[in-house]
Amino acid sequence: MPDASSTIATVAGHVPVMLAEVLDYLRPAAGERILDCTFGGGGYSLAILRAADCTVWGIDRDPDAIARGLALSNALAQVEGRTRLHLLHGGFGAMADMVQGAGVTSLDGIVMDLGVSSFQLDEAERGFSFRLDGPLDMRMQKAGRSAADLVNEAPEQELADIIHFYGEERHARRVARAIVTARAQAPFSTTTQLADLVRSVVPRDRAGLDSATRTFQGLRIAVNDELGEIERGLTQALDLLAPGGRLVVVSFHSLEDRLVKRAMQHALGKDVSFSRHDPRAALAPSAQTGFTALAGKAIRPGDAECAANPRARSARLRAIARRGPTVPSSSPSIPAED
């Protein structure tokens, strides 16, 4: 069993996307209560705890992430002689119930990283990656309907809609038709089976994107109800912020970023409506007041980070704060885009 120092060092070696920018906008301070909505590998949580003498609650619906978090919490407690990291198992779409169940009624900072954990992508047995051969699973919570269930049982039209709307795949109907034809001969059970089929019917992307990328994205979002989870999580996060509290969100594709942008614009009292071509319903909460934008536009990672970590290239960060005496100013030195 690893000792405390090696456990902490392992987590410290896992650097999440846009860590410097997240800390810059989150601005953790001594005595504050911070929520890491997507604990994952623990990189954000550990960096926050090192930045200030604060308390962090980490949420994750992946039981493997919770196990990593408990090991880190115990290691830190062993070194510091007190517990500053607490783990909550569940989806961040239920964060209000979880943190209130832990006795916390408001938060000074909340960070949400909406990307798939690198641990999930790098473990073939989790079935998230089209580059690794493993069971066609994709369930973050290791429960409920798997990607194999969806691919083998859903009607062709449902598959086409999922791949088109959630995967933003132009050839969704062609992919769905090919899946239905192939599964009549033998059910899909592995990631390689599905990826090879998609590559056989979707033309190679000129930019070098694997032809299976969008189909896998669409199925993963559907299996885990990711967009619904984001909508619920954003609404609750805004409600949980204490005066001066900051919400920082990192997203990785346009569907996520669109939801984040619109939720924050609603919170700022702006009149925003979804395009009539958008299949998803608009966010429910009415326009709120008392918030201020910390970053007027989406923040992108720097060139050095993108070169070191290709997964960072599509990342976008947005930040907002509830008005109060401790709202930090934004950082104009960081390049931004709409």
Salt bridges, closest charged atoms under 4 A:
ASP24 OD1 - ARG27 NH2 3.61
GLU32 OE1 - ARG246 NH2 2.80
ASP53 OD1 - ARG82 NH2 2.77
ASP53 OD1 - ARG84 NH1 3.86
ASP62 OD2 - ARG126 NH1 2.77
ASP64 OD2 - ARG126 NH1 3.44
ASP64 OD2 - LYS142 NZ 3.00
GLU80 OE2 - ARG84 NH2 2.90
ASP108 OD2 - ARG33 NE 3.27
ASP122 OD1 - ARG311 NH2 2.84
ASP137 OD1 - ARG139 NE 2.74
GLU156 OE2 - ARG177 NE 3.96
ASP196 OD1 - ARG199 NH1 3.18
ASP205 OD2 - ARG214 NH1 3.82
ASP210 OD1 - ARG199 NE 3.06
ASP225 OD2 - ARG232 NH2 3.03
GLU226 OE2 - ARG220 NE 2.69
GLU229 OE1 - ARG232 NH2 2.98
GLU256 OE2 - HIS253 NE2 3.41
ASP257 OD1 - ARG318 NE 2.80
ASP278 OD2 - ARG258 NH1 3.90
ASP278 OD2 - ARG262 NH1 3.63
ASP278 OD2 - ARG280 NH2 3.10
GLU337 OE1 - ARG300 NH1 3.28
GLU337 OE2 - ARG316 NE 2.88
ASP338 OD1 - LYS261 NZ 3.23
